[in-house]
């Protein structure tokens, strides 16, 4: 009776690991037999390393392991069994490093010591053998790519090879996070799929020829990024130094965002060893930037420790908050921290700012509770030029939130959502003005407010299709975006407009709104001020009336302040901004101007604008919810400049905030 194999602890030493020795067999059907032998990779580098996918955790296959003359059993997955059969030799022992077998997967301490060693293991290996699987279609595809790649002169050949590559690059191996370091650290890598094989370097060359532009985001992007890292590793010299920034840990995490791993801690560990600015360590260090590998520490704490230790190389708190806001779903690392990214979550939204969300004079990290203490800069109020550069204001409080925008929505779904958002706005207007008539003129103003909040930047261009959130970095084609009249036609359910609207016409709205929602907030202002420089700055706990002052020149209607923010925005969240700007918009309707050349002024939150969620009654500790844009109708009796000065003096100034 064979017993389960029992791992022996590795000897002390930084370079100790095990090697799987696969015993030879003339008969290809003979059961797999092997030995596990301890080696020092610095003195015994004669081995190959395997790169493969574990697949589903179904350990249904048997591997016989010789130990002191006795045969013991290790259970392995079908895919690993197929790989070992493929690489077993007829006459000679094959020495192979296999992570699932050479590391005791039941020993978290050993895993923590071996993970930092993996870069050396793959670097020192004689070769890396990539097993794509026992896949007949994949094998045929690999053979055709290899053949066509040797003479891609005909345009038809290029089209054919792109089609083949699109199939090949969808095999499970190309979606695994650990493969990056397994193949970019060796100059000698070969791909195997069934009986077919092909050089990894040839694949890199073919992918580069098939998709020469680096701006294309498709199945080739991951492979092309891996090619960049490989060049840094082996070309060296001046070229290597220029690529150091591209291989920083932040860039690697963004580049390989979509690659998966079984343990969420490995979203960091699988890439950190490759980066030009991160060092892994199996032991805790009280100081320094080294990232400790541990599979006993909770995932959330791993992400927090990593971000805190890599604070400087991650670009400071601005980049960390940006990365957190792009993917946040409101869970905030299971309630532990809102300003540090949860790398388990995908990027679901673009951001409305690229610079600091806070104009800060001092930022510090509290290690006791992992909070971020931000002292906001207080500009010279006596300088009128600083009106647009003050530290920050509590602009309002969220009163009502619409449904989140659906991901990957079709045209019909987008149209239904826009019409639902429109009903959400108009119903609020009607319910808060029960005895007032809401007619075409009021609807036109609301439609412009909603359009500006969704499509346009409140402080950007006031006409046409300019001023978009997306910015020049996305190279967006505004000829395929929706205009004022088209937007009104959609929300007013004008069937002629909707029938003419193409899927691509709504692409800008989808890009902006994915991961977001529309909400209504009420402005929060100081009850009294003399309007002089240095207006009152009350503590955040001070009671402030939720209603704005009377506005006799807006027909005594209570107008909603309309905003767009993250999909997890909730009632009671505080919307904060750097300053208030006033813009004049020309109101045009789907059937032409209701009032010829009618312009109205709107109060717009200056970028960056963001949402905070109070965590206590004192309003001094918050979750960071994310960025937002907002606008509101201005009393028609005001001069724009006078109103802007008045508004910036009457909103509650922020002095210090603590982000948990």
Secondary structure, 3 states (H helix, E strand, C coil): CCEECCCCCCCCCCCEEEEEEECCCCCCCCCCEEEEEEEECCCCCCCEEEECCCCCCCCCEEEEEEECCEEEEEEECHHHHHHHHHHCCCCCCEEEECHHHHCCCCCHHHHHHHHCCHHHHHHHCCEEEEECCCCHHHHHHHHHHHHHCCCCCCHHHHHHHHHHHHHHCCCHHHHECCHHHHHHCCCCEEEEECCEEEEHHHHHHHHHHHCCCCCCCCCCHHHHHHHHHHHHHHCCHHHHHHHCCCCCHHHHHHHCCCCECCCCCHHHHHHHCCCCCCCEECCCCCCCCCEECCCCCCHHHHHHHHHHHCCCCCCHHHHHHHHHHHHCCCCHHHHCCCCCCCCCCCCCCCCCCCCCCCCEEEEEEECCCCEEEEEECCCCCCCHHHHHCCCCEEEEEEEEECCCCCCCCCHHHHHHHHHHHHHHHHHHHHHHCCCCCCCHHHHHHHHHHHHHHHCECCCCCCCCCCCECCCHHHCCCHHHCCCHHHHHHHHCCCHHHHHHCCHHHHHHHHHHHCCEEEEEEEECECCCCCCCCCCCCCCCCCCCCCCCCCCHHHCCCCCCEEEEEECCCCCCCEEEECCEEEEEEECCCCCCCCCCCCEEEEEEECCCEEEEEECCCCCCEEEEEEEEEEEEECCCCCCHHHHHHHHHHHEEECCEEEEC
